[in-house]
Amino acid sequence: MDLTILWLVPIAYFIHILEETPRFVPWAKRYLSAPSTFPQFVLGNVIFMVYVLAFVSLAVFYPSEWTLILGLSTAAWIFSNFLIHASLTLYTGEYSPGVVTASALYAPVAVYIYATFIQSGILSQSEIVLSIIIGFAVMYVPTLIQVWRGKKNHLFDAN
């Protein structure tokens, strides 16, 4: 199996950041309470890009059971980000900055990568599921912490 398909994740993520950058912070302040500043937005994206590049690099250059699970988790991570953008766009009725690239790139790239991994048999079903759990946790745990710590919770009732 050609593991270089995992490089589609950081490429898609970089393009996604370009769509989000000009409008995400004001939108997020209204609906998620965070990031509330552009430097917070940049820091968050740097941290996530390090995660993506580190795990994809490990999987591609040092393939083993665990590095493949971690590398594959990045595809689950972008898919979970697609779910956030799509659901918030539908819920608010307002464009969520990033929803276009999440829909046009994240969803198909993630499905393609998972289909390729499943078809190859390189990982077991339980390892595939574990990669999904890791990817979703990397996306949702920090997001939920930001929302809960925010001063205004427009979408989620903090009570």
Long-range contacts (C-beta under 8 A, 24 or more apart in sequence): 1-116, 1-117, 1-120, 1-122, 3-59, 3-60, 3-63, 3-68, 3-71, 4-60, 5-112, 5-113, 5-116, 6-56, 6-59, 6-60, 6-71, 6-72, 6-74, 6-75, 6-113, 7-56, 7-60, 8-109, 8-112, 8-113, 9-52, 9-56, 9-74, 9-75, 9-77, 9-78, 9-109, 9-113, 10-49, 10-52, 10-53, 10-56, 10-74, 12-78, 12-101, 12-105, 12-106, 12-109, 13-48, 13-49, 13-52, 13-78, 14-49, 15-101, 15-105, 16-78, 16-81, 16-98, 16-101, 16-102, 16-105, 16-106, 17-45, 17-49, 18-101, 19-97, 19-98, 19-100, 19-101, 20-97, 20-98, 22-97, 23-97, 24-97, 24-98, 27-94, 27-95, 27-96, 27-97, 30-154, 31-88, 31-92, 31-154, 31-155, 32-143, 32-146, 32-147, 32-150, 32-154, 32-155, 33-146, 33-147, 33-149, 33-150, 33-151, 33-152, 33-153, 33-154, 34-146, 34-147, 34-149, 34-150, 35-146, 36-150, 44-142, 48-77, 48-138, 51-77, 51-138, 52-77, 65-123, 65-127, 68-117, 68-122, 68-123, 68-127, 69-123, 69-127, 69-130, 69-131, 69-134, 70-131, 70-134, 72-113, 72-114, 72-117, 72-123, 72-128, 72-131, 72-135, 73-131, 73-132, 73-134, 73-135, 73-138, 74-135, 75-109, 75-110, 75-113, 75-114, 75-131, 75-135, 76-110, 76-114, 76-131, 76-132, 76-133, 76-134, 76-135, 76-136, 77-135, 77-136, 77-138, 77-139, 78-102, 78-106, 78-109, 78-110, 78-135, 79-106, 79-107, 79-110, 79-111, 79-135, 80-135, 80-136, 80-139, 80-140, 81-106, 81-139, 82-106, 82-107, 82-110, 84-139, 84-143, 88-155, 91-155, 92-155
